[in-house]
Amino acid sequence: MRDELKSILAKFLKMTESEINNDTVIDSSVVKGSVLFHRMISRINDLYNIEIINYSSIKTYKDLNSEIDNLLN
């Protein structure tokens, strides 16, 4: 599913999946507009069947993976 996650992020970040790594910034400063950011989070929630609510702690791809792992366990 991490490949699907990168696919979602790549669309919103306007970059290729191969460019996404642990240090890739994915917060609302990069995804222009709160509506787009929330759409991105919504698609991630749907992919993993989770509910990410603590957006402020997610700054990078690594942070997102940690949040997903925490919600799945």
Backbone torsions as a table, in degrees:
resi	resn	phi	psi	omega
1	MET	NA	-17.5	179.8
2	ARG	-65.1	-31.0	175.5
3	ASP	-65.5	-40.1	177.4
4	GLU	-66.1	-37.3	177.1
5	LEU	-61.6	-47.1	179.2
6	LYS	-62.9	-34.2	178.2
7	SER	-63.9	-44.0	177.5
8	ILE	-62.1	-49.0	-178.4
9	LEU	-61.6	-41.2	-177.9
10	ALA	-59.0	-39.1	179.5
11	LYS	-64.2	-43.4	-177.3
12	PHE	-78.2	-30.0	-179.1
13	LEU	-89.6	-8.7	-178.7
14	LYS	56.8	52.8	176.9
15	MET	-145.9	171.2	179.1
16	THR	-83.9	158.1	179.0
17	GLU	-60.3	-36.1	-177.9
18	SER	-68.7	-19.2	178.3
19	GLU	-80.9	-14.3	-176.8
20	ILE	-84.1	124.0	177.0
21	ASN	-137.6	-177.2	-176.0
22	ASN	-56.8	-28.2	-177.7
23	ASP	-92.1	-0.6	-179.4
24	THR	-64.7	124.1	179.3
25	VAL	-76.2	129.7	-178.4
26	ILE	-129.6	15.6	-178.3
27	ASP	-78.5	-176.4	-175.6
28	SER	-68.5	-11.0	175.8
29	SER	-73.2	-22.7	-179.7
30	VAL	-98.6	-42.2	176.3
31	VAL	-85.1	102.7	-173.0
32	LYS	-67.4	119.2	176.9
33	GLY	95.6	135.0	-177.8
34	SER	-66.9	-30.6	179.8
35	VAL	-64.0	-45.8	178.2
36	LEU	-63.5	-40.7	179.3
37	PHE	-61.6	-44.3	-179.5
38	HIS	-68.2	-34.1	174.6
39	ARG	-63.2	-42.4	178.8
40	MET	-61.2	-47.9	179.3
41	ILE	-62.0	-39.6	179.0
42	SER	-61.4	-42.1	178.1
43	ARG	-66.0	-37.0	177.2
44	ILE	-66.6	-43.3	177.0
45	ASN	-57.3	-44.9	179.7
46	ASP	-64.2	-41.2	-179.4
47	LEU	-59.2	-44.6	-175.5
48	TYR	-99.6	-3.5	-177.0
49	ASN	56.5	49.8	-179.7
50	ILE	-129.5	179.5	176.1
51	GLU	-135.2	96.2	176.4
52	ILE	-77.4	121.0	-179.9
53	ILE	-120.1	-17.3	-178.3
54	ASN	-96.3	68.4	-176.8
55	TYR	-62.7	-35.1	-173.0
56	SER	-63.5	-21.9	179.7
57	SER	-85.1	-7.8	-177.1
58	ILE	-98.7	111.6	179.2
59	LYS	-117.4	-31.1	-175.5
60	THR	-130.7	170.6	176.3
61	TYR	-58.7	-38.9	178.0
62	LYS	-61.9	-43.7	177.6
63	ASP	-60.4	-41.6	179.5
64	LEU	-63.1	-45.3	178.3
65	ASN	-60.7	-40.4	178.4
66	SER	-63.3	-43.2	179.2
67	GLU	-63.9	-43.0	177.8
68	ILE	-61.3	-47.6	179.6
69	ASP	-59.6	-41.9	179.0
70	ASN	-62.6	-40.2	-178.6
71	LEU	-74.4	-26.8	-179.4
72	LEU	-83.7	-18.9	-178.5
73	ASN	-101.1	NA	NA
